C-alpha cells in the first residue's frame, strides 16, 4: 500500500524506525513520531489520535517441522494445551504477551514457557531446534519464514480484530503530505470507519 502511494507521489520518501509498541503509542501522542503503525489494542483509549486500518492481522504459531501439530494449517487455541512455549519478554510487547496468556486461560490452561526472548529471530531460531512453540502475527510473516528457519507456521482460529495493525497519527498533526497518506490508506479500506470507530470520520 505504501508503495502504491509512493508510485502516485514520486518525490515521497519514508524514514522508518522500529520501536516497542508502548514507545510508539506514547511517541505519536507527544509528537516524537509523526505517524506510527501498531496493534489496534495499544490505541483503544487514546482520544488524541486518528486511527485507520492498515493491515488485517491474526495470531499464528511457529512449530518444529516434526511437531505433532505441524500437519494442521489451522489450529484452535485448545490444541496447544500440552505444548511448551517460547514467549517474548513482557516489556517488549505486554499486549501480545497478555493476550496469549489470556487466551490460554480462556481455554482452561496456563501457558508453560521454556524460554523468554527479545526478538522474533531469536524465537524462531529456538523453534527450529525444538525448544518450544512461538507465537507470531501474520503481519510479521512475509511467507518466507518457514523456509528460512526450517519450521512450520499455522494459523490460530477465532481471534478478534483487536490484533489488526492500524495507522495512527495525532489529531494535531497538520502536515499536508501525512494527511494525504492517511486519507489514502483510510480510503483503501472503505469499512474502516466502522471498524476503528473514529469519531470524526463518517
PyMOL commands that place a pseudoatom at each C-alpha (Angstrom):
pseudoatom trace, name=CA, resn=UNK, resi=1, chain=A, elem=C, hetatm=0, pos=[0.000, 0.000, 0.000]
pseudoatom trace, name=CA, resn=UNK, resi=2, chain=A, elem=C, hetatm=0, pos=[2.835, 2.387, 0.829]
pseudoatom trace, name=CA, resn=UNK, resi=3, chain=A, elem=C, hetatm=0, pos=[4.494, 1.557, -2.489]
pseudoatom trace, name=CA, resn=UNK, resi=4, chain=A, elem=C, hetatm=0, pos=[1.269, 2.409, -4.309]
pseudoatom trace, name=CA, resn=UNK, resi=5, chain=A, elem=C, hetatm=0, pos=[1.199, 5.769, -2.559]
pseudoatom trace, name=CA, resn=UNK, resi=6, chain=A, elem=C, hetatm=0, pos=[4.840, 6.410, -3.490]
pseudoatom trace, name=CA, resn=UNK, resi=7, chain=A, elem=C, hetatm=0, pos=[4.027, 5.497, -7.084]
pseudoatom trace, name=CA, resn=UNK, resi=8, chain=A, elem=C, hetatm=0, pos=[1.428, 8.260, -7.135]
pseudoatom trace, name=CA, resn=UNK, resi=9, chain=A, elem=C, hetatm=0, pos=[3.706, 10.748, -5.335]
pseudoatom trace, name=CA, resn=UNK, resi=10, chain=A, elem=C, hetatm=0, pos=[7.121, 10.388, -6.947]
pseudoatom trace, name=CA, resn=UNK, resi=11, chain=A, elem=C, hetatm=0, pos=[9.105, 12.615, -4.561]
pseudoatom trace, name=CA, resn=UNK, resi=12, chain=A, elem=C, hetatm=0, pos=[7.907, 10.968, -1.338]
pseudoatom trace, name=CA, resn=UNK, resi=13, chain=A, elem=C, hetatm=0, pos=[10.380, 9.084, 0.854]
pseudoatom trace, name=CA, resn=UNK, resi=14, chain=A, elem=C, hetatm=0, pos=[9.641, 7.332, 4.127]
pseudoatom trace, name=CA, resn=UNK, resi=15, chain=A, elem=C, hetatm=0, pos=[12.045, 7.312, 7.063]
pseudoatom trace, name=CA, resn=UNK, resi=16, chain=A, elem=C, hetatm=0, pos=[11.025, 4.424, 9.304]
pseudoatom trace, name=CA, resn=UNK, resi=17, chain=A, elem=C, hetatm=0, pos=[12.243, 3.263, 12.710]
pseudoatom trace, name=CA, resn=UNK, resi=18, chain=A, elem=C, hetatm=0, pos=[11.390, 0.237, 14.810]
pseudoatom trace, name=CA, resn=UNK, resi=19, chain=A, elem=C, hetatm=0, pos=[10.340, 0.767, 18.407]
pseudoatom trace, name=CA, resn=UNK, resi=20, chain=A, elem=C, hetatm=0, pos=[8.435, -1.023, 21.142]
pseudoatom trace, name=CA, resn=UNK, resi=21, chain=A, elem=C, hetatm=0, pos=[4.618, -0.847, 20.963]
pseudoatom trace, name=CA, resn=UNK, resi=22, chain=A, elem=C, hetatm=0, pos=[4.447, 1.256, 24.133]
pseudoatom trace, name=CA, resn=UNK, resi=23, chain=A, elem=C, hetatm=0, pos=[7.001, 3.745, 22.792]
pseudoatom trace, name=CA, resn=UNK, resi=24, chain=A, elem=C, hetatm=0, pos=[5.091, 4.001, 19.517]
pseudoatom trace, name=CA, resn=UNK, resi=25, chain=A, elem=C, hetatm=0, pos=[1.851, 4.735, 21.348]
pseudoatom trace, name=CA, resn=UNK, resi=26, chain=A, elem=C, hetatm=0, pos=[3.495, 7.387, 23.501]
pseudoatom trace, name=CA, resn=UNK, resi=27, chain=A, elem=C, hetatm=0, pos=[5.571, 8.811, 20.647]
pseudoatom trace, name=CA, resn=UNK, resi=28, chain=A, elem=C, hetatm=0, pos=[2.651, 9.548, 18.350]
pseudoatom trace, name=CA, resn=UNK, resi=29, chain=A, elem=C, hetatm=0, pos=[0.839, 11.299, 21.207]
pseudoatom trace, name=CA, resn=UNK, resi=30, chain=A, elem=C, hetatm=0, pos=[3.731, 13.533, 22.262]
pseudoatom trace, name=CA, resn=UNK, resi=31, chain=A, elem=C, hetatm=0, pos=[4.894, 14.417, 18.744]
pseudoatom trace, name=CA, resn=UNK, resi=32, chain=A, elem=C, hetatm=0, pos=[8.073, 12.314, 18.721]
pseudoatom trace, name=CA, resn=UNK, resi=33, chain=A, elem=C, hetatm=0, pos=[6.618, 10.340, 15.796]
pseudoatom trace, name=CA, resn=UNK, resi=34, chain=A, elem=C, hetatm=0, pos=[4.536, 11.844, 13.000]
pseudoatom trace, name=CA, resn=UNK, resi=35, chain=A, elem=C, hetatm=0, pos=[2.816, 8.570, 12.209]
pseudoatom trace, name=CA, resn=UNK, resi=36, chain=A, elem=C, hetatm=0, pos=[3.037, 5.023, 13.552]
pseudoatom trace, name=CA, resn=UNK, resi=37, chain=A, elem=C, hetatm=0, pos=[1.861, 1.504, 12.729]
pseudoatom trace, name=CA, resn=UNK, resi=38, chain=A, elem=C, hetatm=0, pos=[0.872, -0.771, 15.603]
pseudoatom trace, name=CA, resn=UNK, resi=39, chain=A, elem=C, hetatm=0, pos=[-1.647, -3.174, 17.099]
pseudoatom trace, name=CA, resn=UNK, resi=40, chain=A, elem=C, hetatm=0, pos=[-5.042, -1.521, 17.494]
pseudoatom trace, name=CA, resn=UNK, resi=41, chain=A, elem=C, hetatm=0, pos=[-5.295, -2.562, 21.148]
pseudoatom trace, name=CA, resn=UNK, resi=42, chain=A, elem=C, hetatm=0, pos=[-2.484, -0.149, 22.099]
pseudoatom trace, name=CA, resn=UNK, resi=43, chain=A, elem=C, hetatm=0, pos=[-4.530, 2.844, 20.957]
pseudoatom trace, name=CA, resn=UNK, resi=44, chain=A, elem=C, hetatm=0, pos=[-8.070, 1.937, 22.052]
pseudoatom trace, name=CA, resn=UNK, resi=45, chain=A, elem=C, hetatm=0, pos=[-8.219, 4.513, 24.868]
pseudoatom trace, name=CA, resn=UNK, resi=46, chain=A, elem=C, hetatm=0, pos=[-6.315, 7.331, 23.127]
pseudoatom trace, name=CA, resn=UNK, resi=47, chain=A, elem=C, hetatm=0, pos=[-8.703, 10.112, 22.101]
pseudoatom trace, name=CA, resn=UNK, resi=48, chain=A, elem=C, hetatm=0, pos=[-5.894, 12.362, 20.816]
pseudoatom trace, name=CA, resn=UNK, resi=49, chain=A, elem=C, hetatm=0, pos=[-5.100, 10.301, 17.722]
pseudoatom trace, name=CA, resn=UNK, resi=50, chain=A, elem=C, hetatm=0, pos=[-6.765, 9.303, 14.471]
pseudoatom trace, name=CA, resn=UNK, resi=51, chain=A, elem=C, hetatm=0, pos=[-6.700, 5.621, 13.551]
pseudoatom trace, name=CA, resn=UNK, resi=52, chain=A, elem=C, hetatm=0, pos=[-7.289, 3.736, 10.340]
pseudoatom trace, name=CA, resn=UNK, resi=53, chain=A, elem=C, hetatm=0, pos=[-6.900, 0.073, 9.385]
pseudoatom trace, name=CA, resn=UNK, resi=54, chain=A, elem=C, hetatm=0, pos=[-3.595, -0.668, 7.653]
pseudoatom trace, name=CA, resn=UNK, resi=55, chain=A, elem=C, hetatm=0, pos=[-3.421, -4.468, 7.626]
pseudoatom trace, name=CA, resn=UNK, resi=56, chain=A, elem=C, hetatm=0, pos=[-5.568, -7.302, 8.897]
pseudoatom trace, name=CA, resn=UNK, resi=57, chain=A, elem=C, hetatm=0, pos=[-3.506, -9.277, 11.366]
pseudoatom trace, name=CA, resn=UNK, resi=58, chain=A, elem=C, hetatm=0, pos=[-4.089, -12.558, 13.163]
pseudoatom trace, name=CA, resn=UNK, resi=59, chain=A, elem=C, hetatm=0, pos=[-2.272, -14.841, 15.549]
pseudoatom trace, name=CA, resn=UNK, resi=60, chain=A, elem=C, hetatm=0, pos=[-0.095, -17.664, 14.227]
pseudoatom trace, name=CA, resn=UNK, resi=61, chain=A, elem=C, hetatm=0, pos=[2.012, -20.351, 15.854]
pseudoatom trace, name=CA, resn=UNK, resi=62, chain=A, elem=C, hetatm=0, pos=[5.507, -21.430, 14.790]
pseudoatom trace, name=CA, resn=UNK, resi=63, chain=A, elem=C, hetatm=0, pos=[6.439, -25.051, 15.461]
pseudoatom trace, name=CA, resn=UNK, resi=64, chain=A, elem=C, hetatm=0, pos=[9.190, -27.518, 14.636]
pseudoatom trace, name=CA, resn=UNK, resi=65, chain=A, elem=C, hetatm=0, pos=[8.703, -29.360, 11.347]
pseudoatom trace, name=CA, resn=UNK, resi=66, chain=A, elem=C, hetatm=0, pos=[8.160, -32.672, 13.142]
pseudoatom trace, name=CA, resn=UNK, resi=67, chain=A, elem=C, hetatm=0, pos=[5.723, -31.311, 15.761]
pseudoatom trace, name=CA, resn=UNK, resi=68, chain=A, elem=C, hetatm=0, pos=[2.578, -33.372, 16.254]
pseudoatom trace, name=CA, resn=UNK, resi=69, chain=A, elem=C, hetatm=0, pos=[0.634, -30.250, 15.217]
pseudoatom trace, name=CA, resn=UNK, resi=70, chain=A, elem=C, hetatm=0, pos=[2.625, -29.473, 12.077]
pseudoatom trace, name=CA, resn=UNK, resi=71, chain=A, elem=C, hetatm=0, pos=[0.185, -31.207, 9.724]
pseudoatom trace, name=CA, resn=UNK, resi=72, chain=A, elem=C, hetatm=0, pos=[-2.547, -28.722, 10.622]
pseudoatom trace, name=CA, resn=UNK, resi=73, chain=A, elem=C, hetatm=0, pos=[-2.708, -25.384, 8.820]
pseudoatom trace, name=CA, resn=UNK, resi=74, chain=A, elem=C, hetatm=0, pos=[-5.341, -24.084, 11.241]
pseudoatom trace, name=CA, resn=UNK, resi=75, chain=A, elem=C, hetatm=0, pos=[-5.339, -24.784, 14.952]
pseudoatom trace, name=CA, resn=UNK, resi=76, chain=A, elem=C, hetatm=0, pos=[-7.608, -23.972, 17.848]
pseudoatom trace, name=CA, resn=UNK, resi=77, chain=A, elem=C, hetatm=0, pos=[-6.016, -22.456, 20.917]
pseudoatom trace, name=CA, resn=UNK, resi=78, chain=A, elem=C, hetatm=0, pos=[-7.167, -25.519, 22.851]
pseudoatom trace, name=CA, resn=UNK, resi=79, chain=A, elem=C, hetatm=0, pos=[-4.900, -27.666, 20.605]
pseudoatom trace, name=CA, resn=UNK, resi=80, chain=A, elem=C, hetatm=0, pos=[-1.910, -26.030, 22.317]
pseudoatom trace, name=CA, resn=UNK, resi=81, chain=A, elem=C, hetatm=0, pos=[-2.758, -27.196, 25.824]
pseudoatom trace, name=CA, resn=UNK, resi=82, chain=A, elem=C, hetatm=0, pos=[0.125, -29.677, 26.174]
pseudoatom trace, name=CA, resn=UNK, resi=83, chain=A, elem=C, hetatm=0, pos=[2.778, -27.559, 24.461]
pseudoatom trace, name=CA, resn=UNK, resi=84, chain=A, elem=C, hetatm=0, pos=[5.761, -25.599, 25.796]
pseudoatom trace, name=CA, resn=UNK, resi=85, chain=A, elem=C, hetatm=0, pos=[6.228, -22.037, 24.541]
pseudoatom trace, name=CA, resn=UNK, resi=86, chain=A, elem=C, hetatm=0, pos=[8.930, -19.510, 23.754]
pseudoatom trace, name=CA, resn=UNK, resi=87, chain=A, elem=C, hetatm=0, pos=[7.486, -16.150, 24.795]
pseudoatom trace, name=CA, resn=UNK, resi=88, chain=A, elem=C, hetatm=0, pos=[8.506, -12.554, 24.244]
pseudoatom trace, name=CA, resn=UNK, resi=89, chain=A, elem=C, hetatm=0, pos=[9.734, -10.757, 27.340]
pseudoatom trace, name=CA, resn=UNK, resi=90, chain=A, elem=C, hetatm=0, pos=[6.675, -8.901, 28.580]
pseudoatom trace, name=CA, resn=UNK, resi=91, chain=A, elem=C, hetatm=0, pos=[8.325, -5.465, 28.486]
pseudoatom trace, name=CA, resn=UNK, resi=92, chain=A, elem=C, hetatm=0, pos=[8.885, -5.907, 24.743]
pseudoatom trace, name=CA, resn=UNK, resi=93, chain=A, elem=C, hetatm=0, pos=[5.175, -6.168, 23.999]
pseudoatom trace, name=CA, resn=UNK, resi=94, chain=A, elem=C, hetatm=0, pos=[2.876, -6.515, 27.020]
pseudoatom trace, name=CA, resn=UNK, resi=95, chain=A, elem=C, hetatm=0, pos=[-0.345, -6.579, 24.994]
pseudoatom trace, name=CA, resn=UNK, resi=96, chain=A, elem=C, hetatm=0, pos=[0.835, -9.555, 22.919]
pseudoatom trace, name=CA, resn=UNK, resi=97, chain=A, elem=C, hetatm=0, pos=[2.030, -11.490, 25.951]
pseudoatom trace, name=CA, resn=UNK, resi=98, chain=A, elem=C, hetatm=0, pos=[-1.077, -10.721, 27.996]
pseudoatom trace, name=CA, resn=UNK, resi=99, chain=A, elem=C, hetatm=0, pos=[-3.274, -11.627, 25.023]
pseudoatom trace, name=CA, resn=UNK, resi=100, chain=A, elem=C, hetatm=0, pos=[-1.852, -15.123, 24.503]
pseudoatom trace, name=CA, resn=UNK, resi=101, chain=A, elem=C, hetatm=0, pos=[-1.830, -15.803, 28.254]
pseudoatom trace, name=CA, resn=UNK, resi=102, chain=A, elem=C, hetatm=0, pos=[-5.493, -14.772, 28.482]
pseudoatom trace, name=CA, resn=UNK, resi=103, chain=A, elem=C, hetatm=0, pos=[-6.356, -16.995, 25.515]
pseudoatom trace, name=CA, resn=UNK, resi=104, chain=A, elem=C, hetatm=0, pos=[-4.747, -19.915, 27.315]
pseudoatom trace, name=CA, resn=UNK, resi=105, chain=A, elem=C, hetatm=0, pos=[-6.791, -19.209, 30.441]
pseudoatom trace, name=CA, resn=UNK, resi=106, chain=A, elem=C, hetatm=0, pos=[-9.992, -18.965, 28.396]
pseudoatom trace, name=CA, resn=UNK, resi=107, chain=A, elem=C, hetatm=0, pos=[-9.222, -22.438, 27.090]
pseudoatom trace, name=CA, resn=UNK, resi=108, chain=A, elem=C, hetatm=0, pos=[-8.552, -23.882, 30.530]
pseudoatom trace, name=CA, resn=UNK, resi=109, chain=A, elem=C, hetatm=0, pos=[-4.764, -23.942, 30.785]
pseudoatom trace, name=CA, resn=UNK, resi=110, chain=A, elem=C, hetatm=0, pos=[-1.729, -21.868, 31.754]
pseudoatom trace, name=CA, resn=UNK, resi=111, chain=A, elem=C, hetatm=0, pos=[0.932, -21.353, 29.108]
pseudoatom trace, name=CA, resn=UNK, resi=112, chain=A, elem=C, hetatm=0, pos=[4.172, -23.122, 30.079]
pseudoatom trace, name=CA, resn=UNK, resi=113, chain=A, elem=C, hetatm=0, pos=[7.191, -21.108, 28.927]
pseudoatom trace, name=CA, resn=UNK, resi=114, chain=A, elem=C, hetatm=0, pos=[10.611, -22.696, 28.429]
pseudoatom trace, name=CA, resn=UNK, resi=115, chain=A, elem=C, hetatm=0, pos=[12.366, -19.506, 27.293]
pseudoatom trace, name=CA, resn=UNK, resi=116, chain=A, elem=C, hetatm=0, pos=[11.795, -15.746, 27.168]
pseudoatom trace, name=CA, resn=UNK, resi=117, chain=A, elem=C, hetatm=0, pos=[13.201, -13.870, 24.187]
pseudoatom trace, name=CA, resn=UNK, resi=118, chain=A, elem=C, hetatm=0, pos=[13.530, -10.301, 22.886]
pseudoatom trace, name=CA, resn=UNK, resi=119, chain=A, elem=C, hetatm=0, pos=[13.187, -10.732, 19.105]
pseudoatom trace, name=CA, resn=UNK, resi=120, chain=A, elem=C, hetatm=0, pos=[11.253, -12.800, 16.594]
pseudoatom trace, name=CA, resn=UNK, resi=121, chain=A, elem=C, hetatm=0, pos=[14.501, -14.071, 15.047]
pseudoatom trace, name=CA, resn=UNK, resi=122, chain=A, elem=C, hetatm=0, pos=[15.630, -15.400, 18.413]
pseudoatom trace, name=CA, resn=UNK, resi=123, chain=A, elem=C, hetatm=0, pos=[12.297, -17.139, 18.980]
pseudoatom trace, name=CA, resn=UNK, resi=124, chain=A, elem=C, hetatm=0, pos=[12.068, -18.772, 15.549]
pseudoatom trace, name=CA, resn=UNK, resi=125, chain=A, elem=C, hetatm=0, pos=[15.656, -19.986, 15.786]
pseudoatom trace, name=CA, resn=UNK, resi=126, chain=A, elem=C, hetatm=0, pos=[14.750, -21.743, 19.052]
pseudoatom trace, name=CA, resn=UNK, resi=127, chain=A, elem=C, hetatm=0, pos=[11.615, -23.225, 17.485]
pseudoatom trace, name=CA, resn=UNK, resi=128, chain=A, elem=C, hetatm=0, pos=[13.758, -24.733, 14.714]
pseudoatom trace, name=CA, resn=UNK, resi=129, chain=A, elem=C, hetatm=0, pos=[15.861, -26.694, 17.214]
pseudoatom trace, name=CA, resn=UNK, resi=130, chain=A, elem=C, hetatm=0, pos=[12.859, -27.954, 19.174]
pseudoatom trace, name=CA, resn=UNK, resi=131, chain=A, elem=C, hetatm=0, pos=[12.942, -25.624, 22.202]
pseudoatom trace, name=CA, resn=UNK, resi=132, chain=A, elem=C, hetatm=0, pos=[9.202, -24.958, 22.024]
pseudoatom trace, name=CA, resn=UNK, resi=133, chain=A, elem=C, hetatm=0, pos=[6.486, -23.193, 20.045]
pseudoatom trace, name=CA, resn=UNK, resi=134, chain=A, elem=C, hetatm=0, pos=[6.390, -19.440, 19.439]
pseudoatom trace, name=CA, resn=UNK, resi=135, chain=A, elem=C, hetatm=0, pos=[3.554, -17.027, 18.719]
pseudoatom trace, name=CA, resn=UNK, resi=136, chain=A, elem=C, hetatm=0, pos=[3.791, -14.516, 15.921]
pseudoatom trace, name=CA, resn=UNK, resi=137, chain=A, elem=C, hetatm=0, pos=[1.417, -12.393, 13.900]
pseudoatom trace, name=CA, resn=UNK, resi=138, chain=A, elem=C, hetatm=0, pos=[0.574, -12.806, 10.242]
pseudoatom trace, name=CA, resn=UNK, resi=139, chain=A, elem=C, hetatm=0, pos=[1.760, -9.217, 9.762]
pseudoatom trace, name=CA, resn=UNK, resi=140, chain=A, elem=C, hetatm=0, pos=[5.281, -10.371, 10.680]
pseudoatom trace, name=CA, resn=UNK, resi=141, chain=A, elem=C, hetatm=0, pos=[5.191, -13.254, 8.214]
pseudoatom trace, name=CA, resn=UNK, resi=142, chain=A, elem=C, hetatm=0, pos=[6.081, -12.400, 4.616]
pseudoatom trace, name=CA, resn=UNK, resi=143, chain=A, elem=C, hetatm=0, pos=[5.742, -16.015, 3.511]
pseudoatom trace, name=CA, resn=UNK, resi=144, chain=A, elem=C, hetatm=0, pos=[9.466, -16.796, 3.656]
pseudoatom trace, name=CA, resn=UNK, resi=145, chain=A, elem=C, hetatm=0, pos=[9.830, -17.673, 7.352]
pseudoatom trace, name=CA, resn=UNK, resi=146, chain=A, elem=C, hetatm=0, pos=[9.068, -21.388, 7.058]
pseudoatom trace, name=CA, resn=UNK, resi=147, chain=A, elem=C, hetatm=0, pos=[11.847, -21.907, 4.514]
pseudoatom trace, name=CA, resn=UNK, resi=148, chain=A, elem=C, hetatm=0, pos=[14.283, -19.534, 6.208]
pseudoatom trace, name=CA, resn=UNK, resi=149, chain=A, elem=C, hetatm=0, pos=[14.045, -21.135, 9.661]
pseudoatom trace, name=CA, resn=UNK, resi=150, chain=A, elem=C, hetatm=0, pos=[13.010, -24.688, 8.614]
pseudoatom trace, name=CA, resn=UNK, resi=151, chain=A, elem=C, hetatm=0, pos=[9.832, -24.562, 10.682]
pseudoatom trace, name=CA, resn=UNK, resi=152, chain=A, elem=C, hetatm=0, pos=[6.076, -24.871, 10.171]
pseudoatom trace, name=CA, resn=UNK, resi=153, chain=A, elem=C, hetatm=0, pos=[3.664, -21.991, 10.782]
pseudoatom trace, name=CA, resn=UNK, resi=154, chain=A, elem=C, hetatm=0, pos=[-0.062, -22.482, 11.360]
pseudoatom trace, name=CA, resn=UNK, resi=155, chain=A, elem=C, hetatm=0, pos=[-2.969, -20.070, 11.821]
pseudoatom trace, name=CA, resn=UNK, resi=156, chain=A, elem=C, hetatm=0, pos=[-4.868, -19.957, 15.094]
pseudoatom trace, name=CA, resn=UNK, resi=157, chain=A, elem=C, hetatm=0, pos=[-8.634, -19.804, 14.650]
pseudoatom trace, name=CA, resn=UNK, resi=158, chain=A, elem=C, hetatm=0, pos=[-11.151, -17.475, 16.286]
pseudoatom trace, name=CA, resn=UNK, resi=159, chain=A, elem=C, hetatm=0, pos=[-9.083, -14.429, 17.205]
pseudoatom trace, name=CA, resn=UNK, resi=160, chain=A, elem=C, hetatm=0, pos=[-10.540, -10.921, 17.342]
pseudoatom trace, name=CA, resn=UNK, resi=161, chain=A, elem=C, hetatm=0, pos=[-9.985, -7.800, 15.266]
pseudoatom trace, name=CA, resn=UNK, resi=162, chain=A, elem=C, hetatm=0, pos=[-8.193, -6.090, 18.166]
pseudoatom trace, name=CA, resn=UNK, resi=163, chain=A, elem=C, hetatm=0, pos=[-4.991, -7.625, 16.796]
pseudoatom trace, name=CA, resn=UNK, resi=164, chain=A, elem=C, hetatm=0, pos=[-5.191, -5.783, 13.462]
pseudoatom trace, name=CA, resn=UNK, resi=165, chain=A, elem=C, hetatm=0, pos=[-2.407, -3.356, 12.536]
pseudoatom trace, name=CA, resn=UNK, resi=166, chain=A, elem=C, hetatm=0, pos=[-3.526, 0.248, 12.249]
pseudoatom trace, name=CA, resn=UNK, resi=167, chain=A, elem=C, hetatm=0, pos=[-2.006, 3.512, 11.063]
pseudoatom trace, name=CA, resn=UNK, resi=168, chain=A, elem=C, hetatm=0, pos=[-2.117, 6.198, 13.743]
pseudoatom trace, name=CA, resn=UNK, resi=169, chain=A, elem=C, hetatm=0, pos=[-1.396, 9.928, 13.721]
pseudoatom trace, name=CA, resn=UNK, resi=170, chain=A, elem=C, hetatm=0, pos=[-2.063, 12.779, 16.118]
pseudoatom trace, name=CA, resn=UNK, resi=171, chain=A, elem=C, hetatm=0, pos=[-5.183, 14.852, 15.516]
pseudoatom trace, name=CA, resn=UNK, resi=172, chain=A, elem=C, hetatm=0, pos=[-2.925, 17.897, 15.952]
pseudoatom trace, name=CA, resn=UNK, resi=173, chain=A, elem=C, hetatm=0, pos=[-0.666, 16.933, 13.049]
pseudoatom trace, name=CA, resn=UNK, resi=174, chain=A, elem=C, hetatm=0, pos=[-1.318, 19.305, 10.129]
pseudoatom trace, name=CA, resn=UNK, resi=175, chain=A, elem=C, hetatm=0, pos=[1.431, 18.165, 7.725]
pseudoatom trace, name=CA, resn=UNK, resi=176, chain=A, elem=C, hetatm=0, pos=[-0.168, 18.068, 4.298]
pseudoatom trace, name=CA, resn=UNK, resi=177, chain=A, elem=C, hetatm=0, pos=[1.615, 15.005, 2.904]
pseudoatom trace, name=CA, resn=UNK, resi=178, chain=A, elem=C, hetatm=0, pos=[0.920, 12.965, 6.038]
pseudoatom trace, name=CA, resn=UNK, resi=179, chain=A, elem=C, hetatm=0, pos=[-2.737, 13.946, 5.820]
pseudoatom trace, name=CA, resn=UNK, resi=180, chain=A, elem=C, hetatm=0, pos=[-2.733, 12.843, 2.195]
pseudoatom trace, name=CA, resn=UNK, resi=181, chain=A, elem=C, hetatm=0, pos=[-1.135, 9.493, 3.102]
pseudoatom trace, name=CA, resn=UNK, resi=182, chain=A, elem=C, hetatm=0, pos=[-3.583, 8.957, 5.955]
pseudoatom trace, name=CA, resn=UNK, resi=183, chain=A, elem=C, hetatm=0, pos=[-6.554, 9.643, 3.648]
pseudoatom trace, name=CA, resn=UNK, resi=184, chain=A, elem=C, hetatm=0, pos=[-5.083, 7.297, 1.008]
pseudoatom trace, name=CA, resn=UNK, resi=185, chain=A, elem=C, hetatm=0, pos=[-4.816, 4.405, 3.486]
pseudoatom trace, name=CA, resn=UNK, resi=186, chain=A, elem=C, hetatm=0, pos=[-8.226, 5.144, 5.023]
pseudoatom trace, name=CA, resn=UNK, resi=187, chain=A, elem=C, hetatm=0, pos=[-9.938, 5.278, 1.646]
pseudoatom trace, name=CA, resn=UNK, resi=188, chain=A, elem=C, hetatm=0, pos=[-8.316, 1.968, 0.661]
pseudoatom trace, name=CA, resn=UNK, resi=189, chain=A, elem=C, hetatm=0, pos=[-10.350, 0.391, 3.497]
pseudoatom trace, name=CA, resn=UNK, resi=190, chain=A, elem=C, hetatm=0, pos=[-13.936, 1.609, 2.963]
pseudoatom trace, name=CA, resn=UNK, resi=191, chain=A, elem=C, hetatm=0, pos=[-15.271, -0.231, 6.005]
pseudoatom trace, name=CA, resn=UNK, resi=192, chain=A, elem=C, hetatm=0, pos=[-12.562, 1.151, 8.244]
pseudoatom trace, name=CA, resn=UNK, resi=193, chain=A, elem=C, hetatm=0, pos=[-14.523, 3.953, 9.864]
pseudoatom trace, name=CA, resn=UNK, resi=194, chain=A, elem=C, hetatm=0, pos=[-16.924, 1.357, 11.246]
pseudoatom trace, name=CA, resn=UNK, resi=195, chain=A, elem=C, hetatm=0, pos=[-14.122, -0.984, 12.371]
pseudoatom trace, name=CA, resn=UNK, resi=196, chain=A, elem=C, hetatm=0, pos=[-11.932, 1.564, 14.131]
pseudoatom trace, name=CA, resn=UNK, resi=197, chain=A, elem=C, hetatm=0, pos=[-14.609, 3.919, 15.335]
pseudoatom trace, name=CA, resn=UNK, resi=198, chain=A, elem=C, hetatm=0, pos=[-13.031, 7.288, 14.526]
pseudoatom trace, name=CA, resn=UNK, resi=199, chain=A, elem=C, hetatm=0, pos=[-15.404, 9.900, 15.849]
pseudoatom trace, name=CA, resn=UNK, resi=200, chain=A, elem=C, hetatm=0, pos=[-14.544, 12.429, 13.142]
pseudoatom trace, name=CA, resn=UNK, resi=201, chain=A, elem=C, hetatm=0, pos=[-14.990, 10.101, 10.169]
pseudoatom trace, name=CA, resn=UNK, resi=202, chain=A, elem=C, hetatm=0, pos=[-18.343, 9.413, 8.553]
for i in range(1, 202): cmd.bond("trace and resi %d" % i, "trace and resi %d" % (i + 1))
show_as sticks, trace
zoom trace
